[in-house]
Amino acid sequence: MWSPQNSQQFVDAYSFVHVLHGVIFFWLFRLAFRSASTPMLLVAVTACAVGWELIENSPFLIERYREATISASYAGDSVLNSISDVGFCVLGSCWRRGCRGMPRWWESWRPRSHSR
């Protein structure tokens, strides 16, 4: 995790964390905006993920990371890694539909069909 190649590849040690962020962001947006459509929620999750990548790769946070960790040569995420991080977050938002077998409380936030 502390190699010079950290956050430079398409998939890295943090990819699964970004999937979890997608699940959590979608769930929070679904709770906050119950009448929003699934595509609008995905747009909101994507916007959050892009915003986070921009902040995470700002010179201020890169310098802070260098000071706070043993990775003094950290240069931030590569463009490829930033794009894949956003993609994994969106994947997490979509993945929530495939979580069959989870406890009922886990499923309670899933979008409901409005047809009768």
C-alpha positions as CSV (number, residue, x, y, z in Angstrom):
1,M,0.0,0.0,0.0
2,W,2.9,2.4,0.5
3,S,4.7,1.8,-2.8
4,P,5.3,4.5,-5.3
5,Q,2.7,2.9,-7.5
6,N,0.0,3.4,-4.9
7,S,-3.0,5.2,-6.5
8,Q,-1.4,5.1,-9.9
9,Q,-3.1,2.0,-11.3
10,F,-6.7,1.3,-12.5
11,V,-7.4,-0.9,-9.4
12,D,-5.6,-0.3,-6.1
13,A,-6.0,-1.1,-2.5
14,Y,-8.7,1.5,-2.1
15,S,-11.0,0.4,-4.9
16,F,-13.3,-1.6,-2.7
17,V,-13.6,1.4,-0.3
18,H,-14.9,3.4,-3.3
19,V,-17.5,0.7,-4.0
20,L,-18.6,1.0,-0.4
21,H,-18.8,4.8,-0.7
22,G,-21.1,4.3,-3.6
23,V,-23.4,2.0,-1.6
24,I,-23.4,4.4,1.3
25,F,-23.8,7.6,-0.7
26,F,-26.7,6.1,-2.7
27,W,-28.4,5.0,0.6
28,L,-28.0,8.4,2.1
29,F,-29.3,10.2,-0.9
30,R,-32.2,7.8,-1.1
31,L,-33.1,8.6,2.5
32,A,-32.7,12.4,2.0
33,F,-34.5,12.6,-1.4
34,R,-37.2,9.8,-1.4
35,S,-38.9,11.1,-4.5
36,A,-35.8,11.4,-6.6
37,S,-35.4,8.9,-9.4
38,T,-32.6,6.4,-9.5
39,P,-30.8,8.2,-12.4
40,M,-30.9,11.4,-10.4
41,L,-29.5,9.7,-7.4
42,L,-26.7,8.2,-9.5
43,V,-25.9,11.7,-10.8
44,A,-25.7,12.9,-7.2
45,V,-23.4,10.1,-6.2
46,T,-21.2,10.7,-9.3
47,A,-21.0,14.4,-8.5
48,C,-19.9,13.6,-4.9
49,A,-17.3,11.1,-6.2
50,V,-15.9,13.6,-8.7
51,G,-15.9,16.4,-6.1
52,W,-14.0,14.1,-3.7
53,E,-11.4,13.2,-6.3
54,L,-10.8,16.9,-7.0
55,I,-10.4,17.7,-3.4
56,E,-8.3,14.6,-2.6
57,N,-5.9,15.5,-5.4
58,S,-5.6,19.2,-4.5
59,P,-2.0,20.4,-3.8
60,F,-3.0,21.1,-0.2
61,L,-4.2,17.6,0.6
62,I,-1.3,15.9,-1.3
63,E,1.1,17.9,0.8
64,R,-0.8,17.1,4.0
65,Y,-0.7,13.4,3.1
66,R,3.0,13.6,2.6
67,E,3.5,15.1,6.0
68,A,1.2,12.7,7.8
69,T,2.4,9.4,6.3
70,I,5.6,7.7,5.5
71,S,5.0,8.3,1.8
72,A,7.0,11.5,1.2
73,S,7.0,10.9,-2.5
74,Y,3.2,10.6,-2.9
75,A,2.1,12.6,-6.0
76,G,-1.7,12.1,-5.8
77,D,-3.8,9.8,-7.9
78,S,-3.2,9.3,-11.6
79,V,-5.9,10.4,-13.9
80,L,-6.7,6.7,-14.7
81,N,-7.0,6.0,-11.0
82,S,-9.2,9.0,-10.3
83,I,-11.5,7.9,-13.1
84,S,-11.6,4.4,-11.9
85,D,-12.3,5.6,-8.3
86,V,-15.4,7.4,-9.6
87,G,-16.4,4.3,-11.6
88,F,-16.1,2.1,-8.6
89,C,-18.2,4.5,-6.6
90,V,-20.9,4.4,-9.3
91,L,-20.6,0.6,-9.4
92,G,-21.3,0.5,-5.7
93,S,-24.4,2.5,-6.2
94,C,-25.6,0.1,-8.9
95,W,-24.5,-3.0,-6.9
96,R,-27.0,-2.3,-4.1
97,R,-29.7,-4.0,-6.2
98,G,-27.7,-7.2,-6.3
99,C,-27.4,-7.5,-2.5
100,R,-30.1,-10.2,-2.2
101,G,-30.1,-12.1,1.0
102,M,-29.1,-9.2,3.1
103,P,-31.2,-8.4,6.2
104,R,-34.5,-6.7,5.6
105,W,-33.3,-3.4,7.0
106,W,-30.6,-3.4,4.4
107,E,-33.2,-3.7,1.6
108,S,-35.6,-1.1,3.1
109,W,-34.0,1.8,1.3
110,R,-34.2,0.3,-2.1
111,P,-36.4,2.1,-4.7
112,R,-39.9,1.0,-4.8
113,S,-41.9,0.4,-7.9
114,H,-44.6,3.1,-8.3
115,S,-46.8,1.0,-10.6
116,R,-49.9,-0.6,-9.2
